[in-house]
Amino acid sequence: MIEREGPLSLGAFRAESGLQFEQPVPLDAFVAYGKWVQETAVPDLDRRAVTHVERHDGRFLVRLDDGEELTARRVVIACGIAPFAAKPDVFDALPAPLASHTSEVRELEAFAGRTVAVIGGGQSALETAALVVEAGASVEVIVRSSNVVWLRGHTVIKRLGRLGPIVYAPTDVGPLWYSRLVSQPPLFTLLPRESQDRIARRCIRPAGSHWLRTRLEPATLTLGRSVRHARAVDGRVELSLDDNTVRMVDRVLLGTGFSIDVTRYDMLADDVVAAVRREAGYPVLGRGLESTVEGLHFLGAPAARSFGPIMRFVSGSWFAGRALTARIAGASRSRATPKANA
């Protein structure tokens, strides 16, 4: 990744915190960086949860978890992807904790001494598998594709020298050339819908960072195989694969990605959700990432269909933040300007 500069950059964090780290950024350093950004930019953060959002008299009524209610002209939904965890139907009959999505994994120590099947070939699946191996589990990674794509973009950039930053964007999403295109949503969205979808799929295809390869050496990688049946047997899981082989494991971890569907944001009232125009679960967004419900905005992955794949990543916040504030500021100026007499 090519680092950006600025008062909230990784470089600024290193200088102020005194922490020294290289890329890939270690998880604890990245978490510390995120907290530092919050404390620096939004020190008066209100940590109460929002339990309900409805429309009321042309505004939004927002209810908090302590019962307090607020009204607002605009609501910005930036609630992440946790509600969108995708779990293939074949695993529906398995109860927790026998099967869980990788996004739900919290206590790695619980896997020590167990046999674990990790399903998937993307970063979430592969990195979780590495962490579980390091926690003391015996791990098999079952990947539907016949190969694992290993990302080595940083080495290619170094080989290109001064040309690297020209053909590869600092947003670090997508392969060479495509990364430059998707880093500029106003340009990317000029493409035909079919081209946008094709490029987006290429940019976010299942892949793992190259630095995971050595950490996964103790694990078994089974490629080109899918799970046909899964059932609980005496507190364990029996997996039947499409080559007629069977696995008996203690736990199954699903690194099977996320399926965006904003109706799963349970704090949104039914009438609000119904008024949001959607395509394949994504809200259709206009200027300032505003939905078809006036004053209701969506940030992050739900904005990816309207503005491209970088909306799924922290590096896309440069566009989302500027577009949102410009829209709000423009609307505020419009309300404050008296209309001329006819």
Secondary structure per residue as TSV (DSSP state, phi and psi in degrees):
chain	resnum	aa	ss	phi	psi
A	1	M	-	360.0	136.1
A	2	I	-	-88.0	120.5
A	3	E	-	-78.2	141.3
A	4	R	-	-86.4	163.3
A	5	E	-	-111.1	157.3
A	6	G	S	150.3	173.2
A	7	P	T	-66.9	-19.2
A	8	L	T	-115.0	21.4
A	9	S	S	-80.8	167.6
A	10	L	H	-59.6	-37.7
A	11	G	H	-61.8	-42.8
A	12	A	H	-64.5	-37.8
A	13	F	H	-65.1	-44.2
A	14	R	H	-57.6	-46.3
A	15	A	H	-63.5	-41.2
A	16	E	H	-78.9	-38.0
A	17	S	H	-84.6	-24.8
A	18	G	-	82.7	-1.6
A	19	L	-	-74.2	141.2
A	20	Q	-	-119.4	123.4
A	21	F	-	-155.1	154.7
A	22	E	-	-113.2	178.3
A	23	Q	S	-89.7	142.9
A	24	P	S	-69.0	141.8
A	25	V	-	-67.3	124.8
A	26	P	-	-58.8	149.3
A	27	L	H	-57.4	-45.1
A	28	D	H	-64.3	-34.5
A	29	A	H	-70.4	-37.8
A	30	F	H	-66.5	-41.1
A	31	V	H	-63.1	-43.5
A	32	A	H	-62.8	-38.5
A	33	Y	H	-62.8	-44.9
A	34	G	H	-60.0	-42.7
A	35	K	H	-65.0	-38.6
A	36	W	H	-64.3	-42.0
A	37	V	H	-59.7	-45.7
A	38	Q	H	-61.7	-48.0
A	39	E	H	-66.0	-30.0
A	40	T	H	-80.1	-44.1
A	41	A	H	-89.4	-35.4
A	42	V	-	-135.0	70.5
A	43	P	T	-68.1	-23.3
A	44	D	T	-99.0	39.3
A	45	L	-	-59.4	132.0
A	46	D	-	-91.8	116.4
A	47	R	-	-91.7	6.7
A	48	R	-	-70.5	145.3
A	49	A	-	-86.0	145.4
A	50	V	E	-88.3	125.5
A	51	T	E	-104.8	-17.6
A	52	H	E	-159.9	136.2
A	53	V	E	-132.2	122.4
A	54	E	E	-137.0	163.4
A	55	R	E	-90.9	139.4
A	56	H	E	-151.5	114.5
A	57	D	T	53.7	45.4
A	58	G	T	79.4	1.9
A	59	R	E	-126.8	-175.7
A	60	F	E	-109.2	136.3
A	61	L	E	-101.5	121.8
A	62	V	E	-115.9	121.9
A	63	R	E	-104.6	134.3
A	64	L	E	-100.9	167.7
A	65	D	T	-70.2	-11.9
A	66	D	T	-97.5	7.4
A	67	G	S	95.7	-14.5
A	68	E	-	-66.6	144.5
A	69	E	E	-119.7	139.0
A	70	L	E	-125.1	157.8
A	71	T	E	-119.3	149.0
A	72	A	E	-152.5	149.8
A	73	R	S	-75.1	-32.5
A	74	R	-	-132.6	147.7
A	75	V	E	-129.6	129.9
A	76	V	E	-110.3	117.2
A	77	I	E	-91.9	109.6
A	78	A	-	-132.1	61.8
A	79	C	-	-105.5	13.0
A	80	G	-	75.8	-166.3
A	81	I	S	-117.3	5.4
A	82	A	G	-52.9	-39.7
A	83	P	G	-70.2	-8.9
A	84	F	G	-103.2	11.4
A	85	A	B	-55.1	126.5
A	86	A	-	-94.0	124.7
A	87	K	-	-124.4	112.9
A	88	P	-	-55.4	145.6
A	89	D	G	-56.6	-30.1
A	90	V	G	-61.3	-19.9
A	91	F	G	-100.7	5.3
A	92	D	T	-59.6	-33.1
A	93	A	T	-78.7	-7.8
A	94	L	-	-86.3	125.9
A	95	P	-	-80.7	159.0
A	96	A	T	-74.6	143.3
A	97	P	T	-95.5	15.4
A	98	L	T	-61.5	-36.0
A	99	A	E	-135.2	132.8
A	100	S	E	-149.3	156.7
A	101	H	E	-76.9	147.9
A	102	T	G	-59.3	-27.7
A	103	S	G	-69.2	-13.8
A	104	E	G	-96.0	-5.5
A	105	V	-	-71.3	126.1
A	106	R	-	-124.2	-53.0
A	107	E	-	-100.7	98.5
A	108	L	G	-67.9	-27.1
A	109	E	G	-60.3	-25.1
A	110	A	G	-66.1	-15.4
A	111	F	G	-95.5	-5.5
A	112	A	T	-58.0	130.0
A	113	G	T	78.2	2.8
A	114	R	-	-102.7	160.7
A	115	T	E	-96.6	131.0
A	116	V	E	-131.3	132.6
A	117	A	E	-103.8	124.7
A	118	V	E	-106.4	126.5
A	119	I	E	-103.6	120.8
A	120	G	-	131.1	158.7
A	121	G	S	-126.6	19.3
A	122	G	S	-99.6	-175.7
A	123	Q	H	-58.8	-42.5
A	124	S	H	-61.3	-46.4
A	125	A	H	-65.8	-47.7
A	126	L	H	-69.8	-40.9
A	127	E	H	-70.5	-38.4
A	128	T	H	-61.9	-42.0
A	129	A	H	-58.9	-43.4
A	130	A	H	-62.6	-42.8
A	131	L	H	-66.0	-38.6
A	132	V	H	-70.1	-38.0
A	133	V	H	-58.0	-46.2
A	134	E	H	-69.3	-17.6
A	135	A	T	-84.9	-5.1
A	136	G	T	105.9	16.9
A	137	A	-	-95.1	159.0
A	138	S	E	-96.4	119.0
A	139	V	E	-122.0	137.3
A	140	E	E	-121.8	128.2
A	141	V	E	-101.2	121.3
A	142	I	E	-106.2	116.3
A	143	V	E	-117.3	128.1
A	144	R	S	-65.7	-36.6
A	145	S	S	-73.4	158.6
A	146	S	S	-80.3	-4.3
A	147	N	S	-152.6	160.1
A	148	V	-	-102.4	131.0
A	149	V	-	-86.6	121.2
A	150	W	E	-104.7	126.2
A	151	L	E	-83.7	126.5
A	152	R	-	-134.3	34.0
A	153	G	H	-57.0	-36.1
A	154	H	H	-65.0	-35.8
A	155	T	H	-69.7	-36.8
A	156	V	H	-64.3	-41.3
A	157	I	H	-62.3	-42.9
A	158	K	H	-62.2	-39.3
A	159	R	H	-65.9	-31.6
A	160	L	H	-77.3	-13.8
A	161	G	G	63.5	-129.6
A	162	R	G	-65.9	-22.1
A	163	L	G	-74.0	-22.6
A	164	G	H	-52.2	-56.1
A	165	P	H	-64.4	-16.9
A	166	I	H	-77.3	-41.9
A	167	V	H	-95.7	-10.2
A	168	Y	S	-129.1	122.9
A	169	A	-	-79.0	151.9
A	170	P	T	-66.7	-13.6
A	171	T	T	-68.2	-19.3
A	172	D	-	62.8	37.6
A	173	V	-	-126.4	122.0
A	174	G	S	94.8	164.9
A	175	P	S	-76.2	178.0
A	176	L	T	-51.8	145.6
A	177	W	T	71.7	-56.3
A	178	Y	H	-58.2	-35.9
A	179	S	H	-60.4	-38.0
A	180	R	H	-66.6	-39.0
A	181	L	H	-67.2	-49.3
A	182	V	H	-74.7	-15.2
A	183	S	T	-73.8	-11.0
A	184	Q	-	-121.4	84.5
A	185	P	H	-52.2	-40.0
A	186	P	H	-59.6	-31.5
A	187	L	H	-80.6	-45.5
A	188	F	H	-58.5	-40.3
A	189	T	T	-75.3	-4.0
A	190	L	T	-78.4	-16.3
A	191	L	S	-71.6	155.6
A	192	P	-	-59.2	150.9
A	193	R	H	-53.8	-42.0
A	194	E	H	-61.1	-40.7
A	195	S	H	-69.3	-40.5
A	196	Q	H	-57.9	-46.8
A	197	D	H	-63.8	-41.7
A	198	R	H	-64.7	-45.4
A	199	I	H	-67.7	-39.3
A	200	A	H	-61.7	-43.1
A	201	R	H	-61.1	-40.4
A	202	R	H	-65.7	-35.2
A	203	C	H	-75.7	-26.8
A	204	I	T	-120.9	23.8
A	205	R	S	-61.5	154.2
A	206	P	S	-57.1	127.9
A	207	A	-	-160.8	160.1
A	208	G	E	-126.3	149.1
A	209	S	E	-66.8	141.3
A	210	H	G	-58.8	-29.0
A	211	W	G	-72.9	-4.7
A	212	L	G	-83.3	-17.3
A	213	R	T	-59.1	-48.6
A	214	T	G	-68.4	-33.3
A	215	R	G	-70.1	-21.0
A	216	L	G	-95.2	1.3
A	217	E	T	-57.6	-35.5
A	218	P	T	-72.2	-14.1
A	219	A	S	-88.5	161.1
A	220	T	E	-98.3	126.0
A	221	L	E	-103.5	115.9
A	222	T	E	-106.5	112.2
A	223	L	E	-103.8	152.4
A	224	G	S	69.8	27.1
A	225	R	-	-129.7	147.2
A	226	S	-	-128.3	153.5
A	227	V	E	-85.6	123.0
A	228	R	E	-91.1	-38.8
A	229	H	E	-140.9	147.9
A	230	A	E	-143.3	130.7
A	231	R	E	-146.7	152.0
A	232	A	E	-82.2	133.2
A	233	V	E	-136.5	107.9
A	234	D	T	52.0	45.9
A	235	G	T	80.2	5.0
A	236	R	E	-122.7	-176.2
A	237	V	E	-124.6	130.3
A	238	E	E	-101.8	122.8
A	239	L	E	-112.2	126.8
A	240	S	E	-106.9	121.6
A	241	L	E	-94.0	168.3
A	242	D	T	-74.8	-1.1
A	243	D	T	-102.7	14.9
A	244	N	S	70.5	13.7
A	245	T	-	-90.3	159.9
A	246	V	E	-127.4	141.7
A	247	R	E	-121.1	139.9
A	248	M	E	-113.7	118.8
A	249	V	E	-132.9	163.1
A	250	D	S	-82.9	-35.6
A	251	R	E	-143.7	151.7
A	252	V	E	-121.8	129.5
A	253	L	E	-115.0	127.1
A	254	L	E	-100.9	102.2
A	255	G	-	-94.9	56.1
A	256	T	-	-103.0	21.4
A	257	G	-	79.0	-162.6
A	258	F	B	-135.7	144.1
A	259	S	-	-120.8	108.9
A	260	I	-	-67.7	129.7
A	261	D	-	-156.8	98.6
A	262	V	G	-67.4	-10.0
A	263	T	G	-68.2	-14.0
A	264	R	G	-81.9	-6.4
A	265	Y	-	-74.7	96.7
A	266	D	T	-74.2	-5.4
A	267	M	T	-80.8	-14.1
A	268	L	B	-84.1	128.5
A	269	A	-	-62.3	152.6
A	270	D	H	-57.2	-40.5
A	271	D	H	-70.3	-28.6
A	272	V	H	-69.7	-48.0
A	273	V	H	-60.7	-41.9
A	274	A	H	-62.8	-29.3
A	275	A	H	-85.5	-8.6
A	276	V	S	-84.3	116.9
A	277	R	-	-68.1	133.7
A	278	R	E	-132.0	151.2
A	279	E	E	-132.6	117.4
A	280	A	T	55.0	34.7
A	281	G	T	91.6	-18.4
A	282	Y	E	-86.6	142.0
A	283	P	E	-72.9	142.3
A	284	V	-	-83.9	118.6
A	285	L	-	-115.1	147.8
A	286	G	-	-113.6	-149.6
A	287	R	G	-54.3	138.8
A	288	G	G	67.6	21.2
A	289	L	G	57.2	37.3
A	290	E	B	-92.7	135.2
A	291	S	-	-81.2	-176.7
A	292	T	S	-73.8	-6.8
A	293	V	S	-92.7	111.9
A	294	E	T	-55.9	128.5
A	295	G	T	89.9	-2.9
A	296	L	E	-107.6	117.3
A	297	H	E	-115.4	150.7
A	298	F	E	-125.9	126.5
A	299	L	-	-111.4	164.3
A	300	G	S	82.8	-152.8
A	301	A	G	-54.7	-36.8
A	302	P	G	-59.4	-18.4
A	303	A	G	-88.6	-1.8
A	304	A	H	-66.2	-34.5
A	305	R	H	-70.0	-31.5
A	306	S	H	-85.1	-31.2
A	307	F	H	-129.2	6.1
A	308	G	-	101.7	169.2
A	309	P	G	-66.6	-20.9
A	310	I	G	-68.8	-14.5
A	311	M	G	-64.0	-19.1
A	312	R	G	-78.1	-10.0
A	313	F	S	-122.6	157.6
A	314	V	G	-56.5	-34.9
A	315	S	G	-66.7	-12.9
A	316	G	G	-85.9	-4.1
A	317	S	H	-67.5	-20.9
A	318	W	H	-60.1	-41.5
A	319	F	H	-76.7	-47.7
A	320	A	H	-59.3	-45.2
A	321	G	H	-63.0	-44.3
A	322	R	H	-68.5	-41.4
A	323	A	H	-65.5	-40.9
A	324	L	H	-65.4	-49.3
A	325	T	H	-65.9	-35.1
A	326	A	H	-64.8	-39.8
A	327	R	H	-66.3	-45.7
A	328	I	H	-65.3	-43.9
A	329	A	H	-64.6	-40.0
A	330	G	H	-65.2	-40.8
A	331	A	H	-66.9	-37.3
A	332	S	H	-65.8	-40.2
A	333	R	H	-66.0	-37.3
A	334	S	H	-63.3	-39.9
A	335	R	H	-69.9	-30.5
A	336	A	H	-82.7	-14.9
A	337	T	S	-89.5	118.7
A	338	P	-	-64.0	141.2
A	339	K	-	-75.7	138.4
A	340	A	-	-69.2	149.8
A	341	N	-	-67.0	139.4
A	342	A	-	-65.8	360.0
